Amino acid sequence: MRLLILATAAVLLLLQVSAVGSARTEPLLGGWNPIKNLSDPYVREIAEFAVKTHNDNAKTGLLLNKVVKGETQIVSGTNYRLVVEVKDGADTKSFEALVWDKQWEHFRRLSSFKAVQGNA
């Protein structure tokens, strides 16, 4: 009987710990979190900056169509990892852009801009 009570208590404790872990709704500090509104004007501004900076550096003429996917990471500022769909002449291509933004300092830097297959 004592063993049954201990086993039941252990199972209940495990269920409670599991429920607490799965109920977490706040973002993981330092981790990547999905952007809920990809059409937010500030997200669009970050994407436009990424495409323009890439165009200036690579001497290309890509035009932003839309932001397909995005995540943010809180650091000393915010990292934006965006998958953008662009027009390259008649072709449509997708790129992953990583932009570091410190809005309060009016600082923004394109860290990477690389081609991805499809809409990743």
N, C-alpha and C positions, 0 to 999 in steps of 0.2 A: 504494500500500500504506500509506504514511504517513497519507494522508487517511482511509482506512478505520479505522485504529487510533484516530485523533483523534475521528472520528465515533462510534465505539463507546464510547470513554471518556466523551465528552460525554453520550451516552444513558444510560450507567450512572450517571453523576453526577446527572443529572436524576431518574432513578428512585429513587436513594438519598435525595435531598432531598425528593421527593414522599412517600416512605414515612415519613420522619421526621415530616413535617408531619401526615400523616393518622393517625399512631400516637398523637398527643397525647391523653392521657386526663385530665389535670388540668384543673380549671375555669379559664376565662379570667379573670384578675384584673380586677375592676371590671366584668366583663360579666355578663349574666344567665345563670343556670344553672337547668335544670329541677329541680323538687323531685321526688325519686324516690318518696317515700312520702307521698301526699296525705292519708292517714289518720293520720299522726303526730299525737299529742295536742298538740304545740306548734303545729303548722300549724293545727289546728282552733281552738286558743286565739286565734291571730292572726286567723283568719276571724271568730270570734265577736266579738272586739274591734271589727273593722271594721264589722260589721253593727250592733252595739249603738251605736257612736259615730255612725254614719250615722243610725240611728233617733233618737238624742238630738238631733242637729243638725237633721234634717229633719222631726222630729215624725211619723215613720212607725212602722209596726209589722211590719217585715219579720222573718221567721224563717229562720235558716240551715238549709238542707237538707244541702248538701254542698259540698266544695271540688272543682271540676271540673278545674282546671288551676292550676299554680303555678310560680313562678320566684323565685329569690333573687339578690340582688346585694350583694356585700360592699362596704360603704362605711365610714363611721365608725359601725359597727353593721351592721345588715342591713336591706335593703329587701326586702319581700315583695310580689310582684305576683301576686295570686290572682284567679281567676275563680271566683265563688261562685254557687251556685244557691240562691235564696231563695223562700219562699212569701210572697205578698202577698195575703192573703185566700185565695181559691180559685185565684188565678193563680200560676204558676211563672215566675220571671224570673231573668235572669243579670246580674251586675254584675262589673266589674273593680275590685278594691280594691288600693290601694297603701298599704302600712303600713311606716313606718320604726320599727325596733325596736333598742333598746340594752339587751339583757337584763341586763348587769352594772350598769347605772345605774337599772334599773326604769323605763325611759323607753319610751314607745310613742306614735306619732302617726299618725293617718289622714291621708295626704296627698291622696288622691283616692278617689272612689267613683262610678263612672259605669256607666250601663246599657250592655250589649252585646247584640248580636243572637245568639240561640241560645246555644251553650256556648263560643263563640269558641275 
